[in-house]
Amino acid sequence: MIGAKVVLVNQTSGQQLPDPVATIASPAPNGSLRIGLPDTVKPGAYFLKALNAHGDYAAQSVEFYVD
């Protein structure tokens, strides 16, 4: 999964936020991923979506809330 990206998606609108985006550089990622949220992220329901190096859907997190 080298070159994969993890993006933040607004659960309500389905829109992918332009920031933050985390790039995975490991060939076999495991463990946790820490992503800092900029102040522009509004309170609400979100999920993380992983995209492979080609930009195709690879995985999705459960819904979580930002206060």
ZADO-1210 file (C-alpha; in nm, 4 decimals, padded with zeros to 6 digits):
<atoms>
<atom x="00.0000" y="00.0000" z="00.0000" code="MET" pos="1"/>
<atom x="00.2859" y="00.2392" z="-00.0636" code="ILE" pos="2"/>
<atom x="00.1523" y="00.5779" z="-00.1663" code="GLY" pos="3"/>
<atom x="-00.1920" y="00.5226" z="-00.0152" code="ALA" pos="4"/>
<atom x="-00.3716" y="00.8256" z="00.1245" code="LYS" pos="5"/>
<atom x="-00.6126" y="00.8636" z="00.4137" code="VAL" pos="6"/>
<atom x="-00.8651" y="01.1452" z="00.3794" code="VAL" pos="7"/>
<atom x="-01.1355" y="01.2908" z="00.6035" code="LEU" pos="8"/>
<atom x="-01.4942" y="01.2754" z="00.4731" code="VAL" pos="9"/>
<atom x="-01.7961" y="01.4641" z="00.6076" code="ASN" pos="10"/>
<atom x="-02.0550" y="01.1963" z="00.6921" code="GLN" pos="11"/>
<atom x="-02.3545" y="01.4230" z="00.6297" code="THR" pos="12"/>
<atom x="-02.2568" y="01.5705" z="00.2922" code="SER" pos="13"/>
<atom x="-02.0268" y="01.2917" z="00.1710" code="GLY" pos="14"/>
<atom x="-01.7704" y="01.5544" z="00.0728" code="GLN" pos="15"/>
<atom x="-01.4015" y="01.4773" z="00.1082" code="GLN" pos="16"/>
<atom x="-01.2174" y="01.7550" z="00.2899" code="LEU" pos="17"/>
<atom x="-00.9080" y="01.8917" z="00.1134" code="PRO" pos="18"/>
<atom x="-00.7130" y="01.8887" z="00.4400" code="ASP" pos="19"/>
<atom x="-00.5965" y="01.6849" z="00.6274" code="PRO" pos="20"/>
<atom x="-00.4583" y="01.4159" z="00.3995" code="VAL" pos="21"/>
<atom x="-00.2140" y="01.1584" z="00.5372" code="ALA" pos="22"/>
<atom x="00.0118" y="00.9599" z="00.3031" code="THR" pos="23"/>
<atom x="00.1149" y="00.6064" z="00.3987" code="ILE" pos="24"/>
<atom x="00.4718" y="00.5305" z="00.2942" code="ALA" pos="25"/>
<atom x="00.5016" y="00.1809" z="00.4455" code="SER" pos="26"/>
<atom x="00.4639" y="-00.1287" z="00.2245" code="PRO" pos="27"/>
<atom x="00.2805" y="-00.3093" z="00.5060" code="ALA" pos="28"/>
<atom x="00.1127" y="-00.0495" z="00.7322" code="PRO" pos="29"/>
<atom x="-00.0050" y="-00.1628" z="01.0733" code="ASN" pos="30"/>
<atom x="-00.0857" y="-00.0056" z="01.4057" code="GLY" pos="31"/>
<atom x="-00.2335" y="00.3391" z="01.4409" code="SER" pos="32"/>
<atom x="-00.2361" y="00.6581" z="01.2417" code="LEU" pos="33"/>
<atom x="-00.2413" y="01.0028" z="01.3994" code="ARG" pos="34"/>
<atom x="-00.3931" y="01.2840" z="01.1941" code="ILE" pos="35"/>
<atom x="-00.4034" y="01.6408" z="01.3222" code="GLY" pos="36"/>
<atom x="-00.7217" y="01.8310" z="01.2407" code="LEU" pos="37"/>
<atom x="-00.6910" y="02.1926" z="01.1278" code="PRO" pos="38"/>
<atom x="-00.9135" y="02.4588" z="01.2859" code="ASP" pos="39"/>
<atom x="-01.1165" y="02.4710" z="00.9623" code="THR" pos="40"/>
<atom x="-01.2748" y="02.1310" z="01.0403" code="VAL" pos="41"/>
<atom x="-01.6234" y="02.2072" z="01.1720" code="LYS" pos="42"/>
<atom x="-01.8002" y="02.0038" z="01.4431" code="PRO" pos="43"/>
<atom x="-01.9943" y="01.7088" z="01.3053" code="GLY" pos="44"/>
<atom x="-01.9832" y="01.3446" z="01.1964" code="ALA" pos="45"/>
<atom x="-01.6898" y="01.2244" z="00.9865" code="TYR" pos="46"/>
<atom x="-01.5148" y="00.9091" z="00.8718" code="PHE" pos="47"/>
<atom x="-01.1722" y="00.8311" z="00.7304" code="LEU" pos="48"/>
<atom x="-01.1371" y="00.6851" z="00.3834" code="LYS" pos="49"/>
<atom x="-00.8222" y="00.5125" z="00.2559" code="ALA" pos="50"/>
<atom x="-00.7371" y="00.5422" z="-00.1130" code="LEU" pos="51"/>
<atom x="-00.4746" y="00.3236" z="-00.2794" code="ASN" pos="52"/>
<atom x="-00.1870" y="00.4664" z="-00.4848" code="ALA" pos="53"/>
<atom x="-00.4198" y="00.4876" z="-00.7882" code="HIS" pos="54"/>
<atom x="-00.6812" y="00.6894" z="-00.5949" code="GLY" pos="55"/>
<atom x="-00.9263" y="00.3983" z="-00.5719" code="ASP" pos="56"/>
<atom x="-01.1257" y="00.3187" z="-00.2556" code="TYR" pos="57"/>
<atom x="-00.9398" y="00.0769" z="-00.0257" code="ALA" pos="58"/>
<atom x="-01.1072" y="00.0998" z="00.3190" code="ALA" pos="59"/>
<atom x="-01.3237" y="00.3148" z="00.5453" code="GLN" pos="60"/>
<atom x="-01.3357" y="00.3787" z="00.9207" code="SER" pos="61"/>
<atom x="-01.6408" y="00.3868" z="01.1392" code="VAL" pos="62"/>
<atom x="-01.8183" y="00.7175" z="01.1871" code="GLU" pos="63"/>
<atom x="-01.6782" y="00.9451" z="01.4584" code="PHE" pos="64"/>
<atom x="-01.7654" y="01.2897" z="01.5869" code="TYR" pos="65"/>
<atom x="-01.5635" y="01.6101" z="01.6100" code="VAL" pos="66"/>
<atom x="-01.6744" y="01.8631" z="01.8744" code="ASP" pos="67"/>
</atoms>
